[in-house]
Amino acid sequence: MDAKDNKRLNILIIGPQGSGTSASNVIGGNKLMVDDQVRELMMRGFDSRVVDTSGRVTNLPACKVRVSRILRFIKVVWGALWGIQGSDAVILIVAPYSAFPLASFFWAFCKITSRPLIVRVSAAGLRSVYLKYGVLTRWLADRTYMRSSRVYVETEQLQREFGNRSNFRWFPNTRDLKPNRIDRRDRIIKIIFLSRLDMAKGLGEALEACRDLPEECQLNVFGPAMSDTDFSLFENHPRAAYGGVLAPADVPRVLSEHDLMLFPSYMGLAEGYPGSIIEAFQCGIPVVAARFGGVSELVEHEKSGLLIEPRSADAVREAIERLLKDINLYQRLCEGAKQRGEFLRSDKWYDRMASDLHRMCWK
C-alpha cells in the first residue's frame, strides 16, 4: 500500500467562522459555509484548521473601526502564514469584492511554499467586480489568484462567463437539512420569511403583500434585526408576526411547519444561492423570489418556485394569490422544490472537492 493512502491531509481554511460568534456578530452565509466545509472535509478524512477572518459588529467611531480592521488583517495574515507551514493545501473563502488583493496575497505565499490554493468565491458578483478592476489590477488578478489550483464559483452563470479558464469550477452553496415533515402539502396556510431583516431583502414588500391574505393564512418572519429594520411595519398587521432569530437546530422544525417561503430580495446582483432557499427546498417548500442575482438561477420558475419582479409588493401578492387558487401548480412546485433541494445536498459536491484536494496534494 502506498504511504499516501494512510496519510490524513492537513487543510488550512481561511474564512469567516460562524461557530462561537456572539449575537451581535450576525452569522451569514460565508460563516456557515466555513463551518460546513470543516465538517464535510473531516468526514472525508481531512484534518483542518481555520484562520477566522470575521470581524465583530461594534459601535466604534470610524477611526477606531479602521484601526480594528488593520489589526484584524495583521492577525489573519500572521495566523495564515503560521498555519500554512503545517498544511498540505489552503482553501480561501472570500466575497467577490475582497478577492483582490487578499486572494492575490495568499496565492503568492502558496506559490513560494509550493502549496496548492483553492479560492472559493461566495455569491454571484465575481464577474462584475472583475470587470470593474483597473487595467493594472486586472493584470495582477489574471497572474495571481485567477491562476489558483482551483477557483470555485457559486453559480453556473459564473462558470460560463469564465469558461475559458480551465481551473474554474462550479461549486454551489449547499445544505444537508433533514426535514421534520415529509407528508404531502395540499394548500398554503403558513408562509415564512427567513432572512436577515435588511429592508433590501424585501421585508417591506413581503409584509405589504400579506396584509390581505385569507383569514386562515399567516406570515411568520424570522431573522436578526439590522440597522435599517423597520419594526413599525409589524404594528397592527393583521396577518404577520415576528418570531425572532432561529437557532440553527430549530430551522428544520420551523421550516417544516410552513408551506411557502417568500424571498423578494433585491439586496444586490451579487446575491448567490441563499442557504435559506436551499433549506426550504429540502423541506419540499417552494419559494416566491425576486428575479435578482443568483436567485434567478437557483429558483427555477414554475418548477421549484415563482420568480417575480423585484421591489414590488403587488408582484409578491399576485404570486401568492396564484398559488392559493391553483393547487395543482402549488403541488407541482412542492415536488420540484424537493428535487432541487436533493440536487444541492452536500455529499456529491464535497466528494468532488476531496478528489480535487487529493489530486493537487499527491500529484
Secondary structure, DSSP 8 states (H G I E B T S, - for coil): --GGGG---EEEEEE---TT--TTS---HHHHHHHHHHHHHHHTT-EEEEEE---------HHHHHHHHHHHHHHHHHHHHHHGGG-SEEEEEE-GGGHHHHHHHHHHHHHHHT--EEEEE-SS-HHHHHHHS-HHHHHHHHHTGGGSSEEEESSHHHHHHTTT-TTEEE----B----S--S---S--EEEEES---GGGTHHHHHHHTTT--TT-EEEEES---TT--GGGGTT-SSEEE-----GGGHHHHHHT-SEEEE---S-TT----HHHHHHHHTT--EEEES-TTHHHHS-BTTTEEEE-TT-HHHHHHHHHHHHH-HHHHHHHHHHHHHHHHHTBHHHHHHHHHHHHHHHHH-
